Amino acid sequence: MNVKNKVVFFGALFFLSFFISNEVYAFDQNFLFERNLAFGSPGEDVRMLQKYLNEQGFNISTSGPGSIGQETTYFGLGTKNALKLFQNTFKAEILTPAGLSQGSGVFSIRTRDFVNQKITESKSIALVDSNESSAQAVVPQTSKTEIPNEAITDSNTNNPTSDTPVMQKEQPKFYLAGEVTGLMGTLIVHNNGRELLSITKNGSFSFKDPLAFGDSYKVQISAQPMAPRQNCTISNGQGFIFKDTLEKVSINCVNDTRSRTRTAQTYTIGGTISGLGNGMVLQLNGANNLSITTGQTVFSFSSGLTTGSAYSVTVLTQPLNDTCSVINSSGTVTNSNITNVAVVCIGNA
């Protein structure tokens, strides 16, 4: 083979290897994500997520497992950190609508929908531009996934080493559950503003709608118990579904002791005094005593009575040298002060 033929041969071999390399490692523009992913998740869709993040500049790793061309099927710490950076970069589109300020590193519905939308838009642009060809990723099919070194980068986890195979399994469903204490009526709660659950007794409860691994949940009270009135509070009511960290939702109810009745209106009992020469003592309903001084012409008992209450004014202690009697001494209170009781005193001859 002469020099010219060698140059042509090796040149063709270089371009062929370059094309094959891009064919294998490029993200498949026809791929869309269908499930939630989180730390510890295995699967080919994890590999595709790593490819997508690497291509967008959010590198899983600069070298070794997870780096460009060496994406894996295991969702490890590198994938989580890269995804958090991606979520924070697109905060306005992913986090703000959900009321979040920081990325979680969980590939759940909002992040998934945003990525799928970007993939669809990118694919549409590629189809319009006939001068460019889009490489199709080759997604190998396998019955098992190998957990790479990325799996042991987190010292707080007990993940297996890179040579331990893990069989892919169907994603399990989780049912949010909890426990109620102190309930005496009917409590209504909801999860994420969707499923309403009526609770009528203490003990365990469970929502019927299943959640996937990585889904968020937020249990809130829709209606407090009214018979009797109670105030219920929720603990551990918000988070993400992780089978190793999920805590039971706890609801505790106590009676609402705040006063909801107005203080009843009271009315005074009083009147006039005439002919009094010296002091005396009047009495209301046989209990409330009122001392009257020499020369006093009007009186009023300090203790008021409510509408419908009976009253009776009597002379408990007669004045010296006088005899006093009470006119209009008794009756029933009807929405106003009593002012027509008259005490008339006559001197003793």
C-alpha positions in Angstrom: 0.0 0.0 0.0 1.6 3.3 -1.1 1.7 6.5 1.0 -1.4 8.0 -0.7 -3.5 5.0 -0.2 -2.4 4.8 3.5 -3.5 8.4 4.1 -6.9 7.7 2.5 -7.3 4.5 4.5 -6.4 5.9 7.9 -8.4 9.1 7.2 -11.5 7.0 6.5 -10.9 4.9 9.6 -10.7 8.0 11.7 -14.0 9.5 10.5 -15.7 6.1 10.8 -14.5 5.7 14.4 -15.6 9.3 15.2 -19.1 8.7 13.7 -19.5 5.4 15.6 -18.3 7.1 18.9 -20.9 9.8 18.5 -23.5 7.3 17.5 -23.1 5.3 20.7 -22.6 8.2 23.2 -25.0 10.8 21.9 -28.4 11.4 23.6 -31.3 9.8 21.8 -33.5 12.6 20.6 -36.4 10.1 20.3 -36.2 9.2 24.0 -38.7 10.7 26.5 -38.6 10.1 30.3 -41.6 8.3 31.7 -40.9 7.8 35.4 -39.4 9.5 38.5 -35.8 8.9 39.3 -33.9 9.5 42.6 -30.7 8.5 44.4 -30.4 4.7 44.1 -32.5 4.2 41.0 -31.2 1.8 38.4 -32.1 1.6 34.7 -31.4 2.6 31.1 -33.4 5.8 31.7 -30.8 6.7 34.3 -28.1 6.4 31.6 -30.1 8.6 29.3 -30.5 11.2 32.0 -26.7 11.2 32.6 -26.2 11.6 28.8 -28.6 14.5 28.7 -27.0 16.3 31.6 -23.5 15.8 30.2 -24.5 17.1 26.8 -26.1 20.2 28.5 -22.9 20.9 30.4 -24.0 19.6 33.8 -21.3 16.9 34.0 -21.9 13.9 36.2 -18.1 13.4 36.4 -15.0 14.7 34.7 -13.6 11.2 34.3 -14.5 7.6 34.9 -18.0 6.3 35.5 -20.6 9.0 34.7 -18.3 11.1 32.5 -19.0 11.7 28.8 -19.0 8.4 27.0 -19.0 6.4 30.3 -22.5 7.0 31.5 -24.0 4.3 33.8 -27.3 2.9 34.7 -27.1 3.9 38.4 -28.4 7.1 39.9 -25.6 8.0 42.3 -24.3 11.0 44.1 -22.7 12.5 41.0 -26.1 12.3 39.1 -27.9 13.9 42.1 -25.5 16.8 42.3 -25.5 17.5 38.6 -29.3 17.4 38.6 -29.5 19.8 41.5 -27.3 22.2 39.6 -29.6 21.8 36.5 -32.7 22.5 38.6 -31.1 25.6 40.2 -30.1 26.9 36.7 -33.7 26.6 35.5 -35.2 27.7 38.8 -37.9 29.9 37.2 -39.2 27.0 35.0 -38.9 24.1 37.5 -38.6 25.3 41.2 -40.6 28.6 41.4 -43.9 27.1 40.1 -43.7 24.5 42.9 -42.8 27.1 45.6 -39.3 25.7 46.0 -36.1 27.7 46.2 -33.4 25.0 45.9 -33.1 21.9 43.7 -33.6 18.6 45.4 -31.7 16.3 43.0 -34.9 14.3 42.5 -36.0 13.7 38.9 -39.7 14.1 39.6 -42.7 15.3 37.5 -41.8 19.0 37.1 -38.2 18.4 36.2 -39.2 15.4 34.0 -41.8 17.5 32.1 -39.4 20.3 31.6 -36.6 18.0 30.2 -39.1 16.2 27.9 -40.3 19.6 26.6 -36.7 20.6 25.8 -36.0 17.3 24.1 -39.1 17.7 21.9 -38.2 21.3 21.0 -34.7 20.3 20.2 -35.9 17.5 18.0 -38.3 19.8 16.1 -35.5 22.2 15.4 -33.2 19.4 14.1 -35.9 18.1 11.7 -36.4 21.6 10.2 -32.7 22.1 9.6 -32.1 19.7 6.6 -28.4 20.7 6.5 -27.7 18.9 9.8 -28.2 15.3 10.7 -29.0 14.2 14.2 -27.2 11.2 15.6 -29.4 8.5 17.1 -28.2 7.0 20.3 -27.9 3.2 20.5 -29.5 2.1 23.7 -28.2 -1.3 24.6 -30.7 -3.8 26.1 -29.7 -5.7 29.1 -31.3 -7.7 31.9 -29.1 -6.3 34.6 -27.2 -3.1 35.5 -23.8 -2.7 37.0 -23.5 -0.3 39.9 -20.4 1.9 39.1 -17.8 3.4 41.5 -20.1 6.4 41.7 -22.3 4.3 44.0 -19.7 4.4 46.8 -18.7 8.1 46.7 -21.2 8.9 49.5 -19.7 7.8 52.8 -23.1 7.9 54.5 -24.6 5.2 52.3 -24.1 1.4 52.2 -24.3 0.9 48.4 -22.7 -2.1 46.9 -19.3 -1.8 45.1 -19.0 -1.5 41.3 -18.7 -5.2 40.6 -22.0 -6.1 42.3 -24.8 -6.7 39.7 -28.3 -5.4 40.4 -31.3 -6.8 38.6 -33.7 -4.1 37.4 -37.2 -4.3 39.0 -40.5 -2.7 38.3 -40.8 0.6 40.2 -42.9 0.0 43.4 -45.9 2.0 44.4 -46.1 3.7 47.7 -49.2 4.6 49.8 -48.9 7.6 52.1 -50.0 6.6 55.6 -50.1 8.0 59.1 -51.7 8.0 62.5 -54.3 10.2 64.3 -54.6 10.8 68.0 -57.1 12.7 70.1 -59.8 12.9 67.4 -63.4 13.2 68.6 -65.2 14.3 65.4 -64.6 14.2 61.6 -61.3 15.5 60.2 -60.8 16.1 56.4 -57.3 16.2 55.0 -55.8 16.2 51.5 -52.5 15.4 49.8 -51.0 18.0 47.4 -54.5 19.5 47.0 -55.8 16.5 45.2 -57.1 13.4 47.1 -59.5 14.2 50.0 -59.5 11.8 52.9 -62.2 11.9 55.7 -61.0 10.5 59.0 -63.5 9.7 61.8 -61.5 7.7 64.3 -58.1 7.5 66.0 -55.5 5.2 64.7 -53.9 4.5 61.3 -55.1 6.0 58.0 -53.9 5.7 54.4 -54.4 7.6 51.2 -55.8 5.5 48.3 -53.9 7.0 45.4 -50.5 5.4 45.0 -47.3 7.5 44.7 -44.1 6.6 42.8 -40.6 6.6 44.2 -39.4 10.2 44.3 -42.8 11.8 44.3 -43.4 14.7 46.6 -46.3 14.8 49.2 -47.8 17.5 51.3 -50.6 16.6 53.7 -52.8 19.6 54.8 -56.1 20.0 56.7 -59.1 20.8 54.6 -61.7 21.0 57.5 -61.2 20.8 61.3 -63.6 18.8 63.5 -66.7 20.7 64.5 -68.6 18.4 66.8 -67.0 19.0 69.2 -64.7 21.9 68.0 -61.1 20.7 67.8 -57.8 22.0 66.5 -55.7 19.4 64.7 -52.0 19.8 63.8 -49.8 17.7 61.4 -46.2 16.5 61.9 -44.0 14.9 59.2 -46.6 16.0 56.6 -44.3 17.1 53.8 -41.5 15.5 51.9 -40.5 13.0 49.1 -41.3 9.3 48.8 -38.1 7.4 49.7 -38.7 3.9 51.1 -35.7 4.2 53.4 -36.5 7.6 54.9 -40.3 8.0 54.7 -41.8 8.8 58.2 -45.4 8.3 59.0 -47.6 11.4 58.9 -48.7 12.2 62.5 -51.9 14.2 63.3 -52.8 15.2 66.8 -56.2 16.8 67.8 -57.1 18.7 70.9 -60.3 20.4 72.0 -60.6 24.1 70.9 -61.0 25.9 74.2 -61.3 29.4 72.7 -64.5 31.1 73.8 -67.1 31.5 71.0 -70.0 32.9 73.1 -70.5 36.5 74.0 -70.8 37.6 77.7 -74.4 38.0 78.5 -75.6 41.6 79.0 -76.5 42.6 82.6 -78.7 45.3 84.0 -78.6 47.3 87.3 -81.3 47.4 90.0 -81.9 50.8 91.7 -84.2 53.6 92.4 -84.9 56.5 94.8 -84.9 57.2 98.6 -87.0 59.7 100.4 -87.4 60.8 104.1 -84.2 59.2 105.3 -82.8 60.7 108.5 -80.0 58.2 109.2 -78.1 55.5 107.4 -79.6 52.0 106.6 -78.7 48.8 104.6 -80.7 47.5 101.6 -80.4 43.9 100.2 -80.9 42.5 96.7 -82.2 38.9 96.3 -81.2 38.1 99.9 -77.5 38.3 99.2 -76.1 41.6 97.8 -76.0 44.2 100.6 -75.9 48.0 99.9 -75.2 50.6 102.6 -77.1 53.8 102.3 -75.6 57.0 104.0 -77.5 59.9 105.6 -79.0 62.2 103.1 -78.6 59.8 100.1 -81.6 60.1 97.6 -80.7 57.5 94.9 -79.2 54.0 94.9 -78.1 51.2 92.6 -76.7 47.8 93.4 -73.3 47.1 91.9 -74.2 43.5 90.8 -76.2 43.4 87.6 -78.7 40.8 86.5 -79.4 39.3 83.0 -82.7 39.5 81.1 -85.2 37.1 82.6 -83.7 37.3 86.1 -86.0 38.0 89.0 -85.1 40.7 91.5 -86.3 41.6 95.1 -85.2 44.6 97.1 -85.7 44.6 100.9 -84.5 46.6 103.9 -81.9 44.6 105.8 -81.2 47.1 108.5 -83.7 49.9 109.4 -82.3 53.4 110.1 -82.2 54.8 113.6 -85.5 56.7 114.4 -87.0 55.9 111.0 -89.0 53.1 109.4 -88.5 52.5 105.7 -90.5 50.5 103.2 -89.9 49.5 99.6 -92.3 50.3 96.7 -92.0 48.4 93.4 -89.6 46.1 95.3 -89.7 43.0 93.0 -90.1 42.1 89.3 -88.3 40.6 86.3 -85.4 42.2 84.4 -86.4 42.8 80.7 -83.5 44.2 78.6 -83.0 47.5 80.6 -81.9 48.8 84.0 -84.5 48.9 86.8 -84.8 52.4 88.2 -88.3 52.5 89.7 -87.7 50.9 93.0 -88.7 53.5 95.7 -87.6 53.5 99.3 -89.8 55.6 101.5 -88.8 56.4 105.1 -91.0 57.9 107.9 -89.7 59.1 111.2 -90.7 57.3 114.4 -92.9 59.5 116.6 
